[in-house]
Each structure stands twice: as structure tokens, then as C-alpha cells.
Amino acid sequence: MHAQHSFKTAICTDYENLLFACQGALENWNARREEIITHGFASKQTADELVHLAAAYARAYSHLESHKERCELCRFVSKIGGRNYPSISVAALEKKPVA
């Protein structure tokens, strides 16, 4: 159904797991939204479902962002590697290469 993606996150498995959860939530939301648009299912129930899926993505993204701020390992790796984690997260979720 969905393509399997892999991310190189250096060392932090928590960050990697959060990134996969965030991507999964975004893919679920996008897939359901596309299905509703394609088939024209417009009802209060589908609107509520989309709000629920959007909220699930927002929670997953929030957990990812807060982890990067709290995790000593992620902060350290970011500092020594000169990484810009916000651009990495966005690029990964949008499936774009990081410059």
C-alpha cells in the first residue's frame, strides 16, 4: 500500500521511531483526504474523521519536534554534525533530499 521509507538518523532510535510515526500519520491523513476528494464522500462523519486524522498527525509531529529539543543525544549530534533538524524533518516528511 505505502512505500517503505528508511531514514538515516545517526544514533537516536527514539527520533527514528517518532519520525516513522509522524510519516505514517501524515500518509494516513493524506490517503483518506484523497479518497474523500476522489469519491466525493462529504458528510459530518467524514469531516470528523479528517479532523481526527489531522490531529493525529499534529500530535505525532509535535512529539517529534519536542523530542529533538529534549533529547541530549539529538542535540549533540545536531551540534557536531551541523544539522538543521527542522529542515531534515520537513524534507523527510515531504520526501525531498536535504541540501
N, C-alpha and C positions, 0 to 999 in steps of 0.2 A: 504494500500500500504506500508507505512512505520510504523514501530513500534513506539508507543508513548513513549517518554522518559521523565523522570522527574529528575530534578536536585534540590538538596538542596543547595541553595546559601546564606543561612543565611538570610540577610535582603534586599540586593540590588536587586530590581526588574529590574533595567536597565541592570545589569550584566546578570541576568537570561534571559531577552529578547534577549540580544546580543548573549548569548550562544546558545539559540534556533535558532536564525537566522544563526549563524555560522554552527551549526549542519545541518540545513536544506540545506544550500548552499553546504556543503560537500556531503550530501546524494544525492542531485540533480546531482552534478558533477560525483560522483561515479556510480550512476544508469545509466546515459547517456553514460558514458565511457564503462560500462559493456555491455550495449545494442549494442553499436557500435562494440565492440570486438566480441560479440556473433554472430551478424548478418552480420558482415563484411561490414558495411557502411563506405567506405573510399572515401571521397571527400573533396574538398576545403570547402564546406558548413559545413560538419560535423566537420572538423578541426577547423573552425572558431567558431562553436558552443561550442566545448570543451574549446577553449581558453576563450571564453566569460564566461562559467561556472566556469572555474578555476579562472578567475579574480574576479568573484562574490564571490567565497569562500575566496580569498585572501583579498578582501575588508572587508568582514564580520569578518574574523579573526583579521585583523588589527584594526577594531573598537573595538573588544573585548579586545585585548591587550592594546590599548591606554586608554580604559575606566578604566582598572584596575590601570593604572598609575595615571590617573587624579582624580578618584573618591575618595574623602576623606573617605567615608564610607567603601569602599572596602579595602583601605589601612589600616584603623583602624582595621577592622575585621580580616584582614590578620595578622596584627601585634599581636593582642591579642590572636588569635587562633593558631598562629604558622603555618599558612597555607602557602603552596607553590603554589600560583595561577598558575604559568606556568605548573606545573605538573598536577594540577586539570583540567585545560583546555584541555591539551593533553589527559589525561585519559578519560575525558568525551567525547571528540570527537572520541576517539578510543574505547569507551565503555568498559574501563578497570577500575577495582577498584583502588582507590588511597591508597598507602601504608601508 
